[in-house]
Amino acid sequence: MRVAQVTRFGGPEVIETVELPDPVPGPGEVVVEVAAADTIFVETQVRSGWAAEMWGVTPPYVPGGAVAGVVAATGEGVDPSWTGRTVAAATRQGGGYAERVLVPEGELLPLPSGLAPETAAALLHDGPTALTLFTNAQVRAGHSVLVLPAAGGAGSLLVQLAKAAGAHVTGAARGKRKLDAVRGLGADAVVDYSGPEWADGVGGLAADVVFEGVGGELGASALRLAADGARVASYGAPSGGFAAHDPAEVERRGIRLSGIEQVQFTPERHREMTARALDEAAAGRIRPLIAQRLPLNRAAEAHTSMETRAAVGKTLLVP
Ligand SMILES: NC(=O)c1ccc[n+]([C@@H]2O[C@H](COP(=O)([O-])OP(=O)(O)OC[C@H]3O[C@@H](n4cnc5c(N)ncnc54)[C@H](OP(=O)(O)O)[C@@H]3O)[C@@H](O)[C@H]2O)c1
């Protein structure tokens, strides 16, 4: 089978399409014929060699932690009726950038009726993250909610969830194409955080809830757009590090700050939240923003478009 393999740490060019032997399911495992594999920003950071000890990944390896597709074979002890069913699954061991991947039976989630495999794949990482951040933030009707990056994987779902809860949603992102997309998700207001309006304080915005997933100085600058007593979730670091909020200011202003710890799930909790996200999507209450679908031999391009911030939404690999 063909896979997109990270051959060494480095730029997107280290991803090469290679042939590997077809996987054979061991006890408790199935083989999924991949219809769509998710890609997420952190995979570009792992590929670059950033925090390699923490991730415990050594090249060559096949990235990809989430797929949707059809069960092609079952191993010993697995219910054989899975064969032929369309499923979504976290792979746990990577390997999703491939035509076929091994998945433990316990990770399989049947797709809710009417949900396309691509939609499911696009929700497998971001769905549990967004739903958990959203639930913990206790968003209420009438709240002012700020989301950044609002055209990102988790951010685009947070915009929709907050809007559906009756909040007034401000989506912040970079560039007109992304801001147009954020408006299309239902945001009441949009702001370019690379422009003067952001620097000037977005007309005195004092958000009750801030979902901040960009990190770095930009993420830290979002604190001044939070009302005193606001809930601020600083969950991401695509700019190279988490936002360093001043603890004294956080305390003085009564900001209720939370971080990435709230989206570090046990496998059981992750599965439960994934199933909820798939149900929400099947019911039409959330939809992932899918920018493009690329074949495996263009996986390097998928990474480039995430790193250069070019893609408006998610990139899926469709073998
Ligand atoms: N997705 C999850 O399930 C999950 C779970 C836990 C933690 N996180 C963390 O949350 C963060 C966002 O994750 P995500 O998967 O939802 O990805 P994402 O939102 O698609 O994040 C990437 C976006 O961040 C923005 N960005 C701001 N500064 C950037 C920079 N210097 N370089 C590149 N991009 C920059 C870009 O949007 P603009 O072009 O609009 O600026 C870019 O499109 C990541 O740090 C991730 O590790 C995500």
The ligand as an SDF file (V2000), in Angstrom:
LIG
                    3D

 48 52  0  0  0  0  0  0  0  0999 V2000
   -7.3770   20.7420   16.8670 N   0  0  0  0  0  0  0  0  0  0  0  0
   -7.3290   20.1290   18.0460 C   0  0  0  0  0  0  0  0  0  0  0  0
   -8.0150   19.1610   18.2870 O   0  0  0  0  0  0  0  0  0  0  0  0
   -6.4210   20.6530   19.1180 C   0  0  0  0  0  0  0  0  0  0  0  0
   -6.3730   20.0180   20.3410 C   0  0  0  0  0  0  0  0  0  0  0  0
   -5.5530   20.5420   21.3380 C   0  0  0  0  0  0  0  0  0  0  0  0
   -4.7740   21.6350   21.0660 C   0  0  0  0  0  0  0  0  0  0  0  0
   -4.8140   22.1920   19.8430 N   0  0  0  0  0  0  0  0  0  0  0  0
   -3.9330   23.2870   19.5700 C   0  0  0  0  0  0  0  0  0  0  0  0
   -4.6730   24.3980   19.1340 O   0  0  0  0  0  0  0  0  0  0  0  0
   -3.9640   25.1100   18.1320 C   0  0  0  0  0  0  0  0  0  0  0  0
   -4.8600   25.3010   16.9510 C   0  0  0  0  0  0  0  0  0  0  0  0
   -5.1060   24.0130   16.4580 O   0  0  0  0  0  0  0  0  0  0  0  0
   -5.9870   23.6270   15.2240 P   0  0  0  0  0  0  0  0  0  0  0  0
   -5.7070   22.2120   14.9490 O   0  0  0  0  0  0  0  0  0  0  0  0
   -7.4020   23.9970   15.4540 O   0  0  0  0  0  0  0  0  0  0  0  0
   -5.3020   24.4230   14.0650 O   0  0  0  0  0  0  0  0  0  0  0  0
   -5.7130   25.7270   13.4000 P   0  0  0  0  0  0  0  0  0  0  0  0
   -6.8020   26.3590   14.1650 O   0  0  0  0  0  0  0  0  0  0  0  0
   -5.9500   25.4230   11.9950 O   0  0  0  0  0  0  0  0  0  0  0  0
   -4.4230   26.6110   13.6730 O   0  0  0  0  0  0  0  0  0  0  0  0
   -3.6770   27.1280   12.7290 C   0  0  0  0  0  0  0  0  0  0  0  0
   -4.0530   28.5930   12.5040 C   0  0  0  0  0  0  0  0  0  0  0  0
   -3.3970   29.3780   13.4910 O   0  0  0  0  0  0  0  0  0  0  0  0
   -3.2190   30.6640   12.9790 C   0  0  0  0  0  0  0  0  0  0  0  0
   -1.8860   31.1640   13.2950 N   0  0  0  0  0  0  0  0  0  0  0  0
   -1.6130   32.2360   14.0720 C   0  0  0  0  0  0  0  0  0  0  0  0
   -0.3080   32.4410   14.1380 N   0  0  0  0  0  0  0  0  0  0  0  0
    0.2900   31.4920   13.3960 C   0  0  0  0  0  0  0  0  0  0  0  0
    1.6390   31.2070   13.0530 C   0  0  0  0  0  0  0  0  0  0  0  0
    2.6430   31.9500   13.5170 N   0  0  0  0  0  0  0  0  0  0  0  0
    1.8930   30.1590   12.2580 N   0  0  0  0  0  0  0  0  0  0  0  0
    0.9010   29.4150   11.7830 C   0  0  0  0  0  0  0  0  0  0  0  0
   -0.4020   29.6400   12.0610 N   0  0  0  0  0  0  0  0  0  0  0  0
   -0.7070   30.6750   12.8630 C   0  0  0  0  0  0  0  0  0  0  0  0
   -3.4430   30.5870   11.4640 C   0  0  0  0  0  0  0  0  0  0  0  0
   -4.6760   31.2420   11.1630 O   0  0  0  0  0  0  0  0  0  0  0  0
   -4.6200   32.7230   10.5410 P   0  0  0  0  0  0  0  0  0  0  0  0
   -3.9570   32.5980    9.2140 O   0  0  0  0  0  0  0  0  0  0  0  0
   -6.0380   33.1450   10.4810 O   0  0  0  0  0  0  0  0  0  0  0  0
   -3.7770   33.5240   11.5060 O   0  0  0  0  0  0  0  0  0  0  0  0
   -3.5540   29.1070   11.1940 C   0  0  0  0  0  0  0  0  0  0  0  0
   -4.4080   28.8000   10.1330 O   0  0  0  0  0  0  0  0  0  0  0  0
   -2.6980   24.3140   17.8520 C   0  0  0  0  0  0  0  0  0  0  0  0
   -1.6210   24.8200   18.5780 O   0  0  0  0  0  0  0  0  0  0  0  0
   -3.0170   22.9490   18.4060 C   0  0  0  0  0  0  0  0  0  0  0  0
   -1.8780   22.2550   18.8410 O   0  0  0  0  0  0  0  0  0  0  0  0
   -5.6340   21.7380   18.8700 C   0  0  0  0  0  0  0  0  0  0  0  0
  1  2  1  0
  2  3  2  0
  2  4  1  0
  4  5  1  0
  4 48  2  0
  5  6  2  0
  6  7  1  0
  7  8  2  0
  8  9  1  0
  8 48  1  0
  9 10  1  0
  9 46  1  0
 10 11  1  0
 11 12  1  0
 11 44  1  0
 12 13  1  0
 13 14  1  0
 14 15  2  0
 14 16  1  0
 14 17  1  0
 17 18  1  0
 18 19  2  0
 18 20  1  0
 18 21  1  0
 21 22  1  0
 22 23  1  0
 23 24  1  0
 23 42  1  0
 24 25  1  0
 25 26  1  0
 25 36  1  0
 26 27  1  0
 26 35  1  0
 27 28  2  0
 28 29  1  0
 29 30  1  0
 29 35  2  0
 30 31  1  0
 30 32  2  0
 32 33  1  0
 33 34  2  0
 34 35  1  0
 36 37  1  0
 36 42  1  0
 37 38  1  0
 38 39  2  0
 38 40  1  0
 38 41  1  0
 42 43  1  0
 44 45  1  0
 44 46  1  0
 46 47  1  0
M  CHG  2   8   1  16  -1
M  END
$$$$
